[in-house]
């Protein structure tokens, strides 16, 4: 029996429990997680810039 690590381990466990339709579900979940992480980091950056940079300074 091969030893799986990382995302392969998660995929194989999902495939064992739910069948092979779980790959699109896993891809969608990873995409949603990464997309929301990028959007939230952009919001944190915008908030930090508004706090630390005075309003009179124009950012290019």
N, C-alpha and C positions, 0 to 999 in steps of 0.2 A: 504494500500500500504506500503510495507516494505521500510525502509530507508537503503540505501546502502552507504558504505564508502570505500574509498581507491580503490584498484584494482577491487573490485566487482562493484563499481559504474561505473568505466570505461568500464568494460566488459558488464554490462547491457545496458549502453548507446550505445555501439557499436552494441550489439545484436539487439537493438530496431531499429537502423538506417540501419544496413547492413545485418542482419540475423545472424544465429549462426555460420557461417563460419569465423566470426571475431576472435574467440578464438585462432586458430592457428596463425593468423596474429599478435594478441597481444602477444602471447608467443614468436614469432620470433622477434618482436620489442624489447621486454624486454631483450631477450638473446643478441641481437646485441648491445643494449645500455650497458649492463653489461660487455660484452666481450671487447668492445672498451674502456670502463672505466678502466678495468684491464690492458689492453695493454698500454694505455696512462700513467697510473700511473707507470708502469714498466719503460717506457721511461723516465719519469721525474726522477725517482730514479737513473737510469743509468747516466743521464746527471748531476744530482747533485753530485753523487759519483765521476765522472770524474772531476768536478770542484773543489770539496773540498778536495779530496784525491790526494796527489802528485803521479806522475807516478812511482816513485821509490818504493812506498809501494805496496806490493802484498797483495791483499785481498784473504782470503781463502774461 
